[in-house]
Amino acid sequence: MATAVAKRLDAISEKTGVKEREVAQLLQTTPQTVYRWRNGQVTPQTSHLRRILDLAFAAEELGELYPPDEARLWLFSRNKLLDGRAPVELIAEGRIDPVLQVISQLKDGAFA
């Protein structure tokens, strides 16, 4: 039976097409650690758990806008509304709020 963390990690991959090694990069950890979280061998520290949940939320929101392959491209592409930075850069820095604001604007149709 999958743990709650494993379900979130699976949702991130399903909604965004982001690979496990890329998830590890975004969470500033190793692919082996993500594998252990996914398989319930260890639980993430609070700081990593917060990032997993933030990333899962962003993935859910992006899933309402794009199919997984497009969502992945969006995450890794530079964005004018993020001062030319890619959303993954901000997420890796723990700055998810500006990314969520842009996703919200896209959902509202302000910049579609």
N, C-alpha and C positions, 0 to 999 in steps of 0.2 A: 504494500500500500504506500502510495506516494505521500511524503510529508507536505505540510503547507508551503514550506520554502520550495520544495521540488515543484509543486504545482505552479508557483509564481515564476520560477525559472523556465519551466516548460511554456508557460503563457508568453513570456518575453520572446522566446524563440519562435513560437507559433505565430504570434502577431506581427513580429518584425523581421523574421528571417535571420536574426542575428545569431551567429554561431557561438558555441560554448567558449571558444578561445576569445572571441570578441566581447562576450559578457564578462569574462575574467578581466580583460583590459579595461572595460568600463568601470568595473568594481575595484580596480587596482589590486588584483589578486592573481593567483595562478589558475590555469585550467584544471589542475589537479584538485585545488581547493573547491572550485565550482562543482567538479565531479563528486567530491565527498559531500558537499551540501545537498546536491541533487539526490544522492543515494542514502541520505540520512546518517552518514557515518560521523559527521560533526555538525554542529549548528554554528551559523555565522555569528560573529561578534555584533554588538548592537549597531556600530557604525556601518558595517556591511549589510546588516538586515535592513536598515533604513534605506540604503541605496537600492537594494533589491526591490523593496516595496515601491520606491519612487519610480524605478525603471519599469516595473510591472504596470504601474498606473499610466505612465507615459505610453507604454506599448499598447495598453487597452485603448487609450485615446487615439493613438495613431491607427489602430486597427479599424476604427470607425471611418477613417479617411482614405486609407490606402490598403491594397493587398500587401502581403508580407514583403515581396521583393521591392516594391516601391517604398514601403516604410523603411526598409534597411538603407536604401539609397538616400532617402531624406535624412536619416540620422547621420550618415557619413558625409553628406554634402555641405559645403559652405552655405550659409544662409545670410542674406542681406539684413534680415531683422535681428540677427544675432551678431551684428557688426562684422560680418564676413567669416564668422567662426562656424564650425560644424557642431551640431547639437551634441555629438559624442564627446567633443572636447570639454564642453561645459558639464556634461554628466559625469565624466571622469574626474572633474575637479570638485564634484559634489554640489554643483550649481544647477539644479534641475528646474528651479522656478522660472528663469527666463525661457527655457525650452517649453515648459508647460504653457506659458503665456502665448508663445507663438502658435503652439498647437491649438489653443483655445481660439485665437484669432482666425486660424484656418478653418476651424469648425464653424465659427460664426460667419464665415464667408467674407471676412474683411479683406483678406489677401488671397483669395482663391483664384 
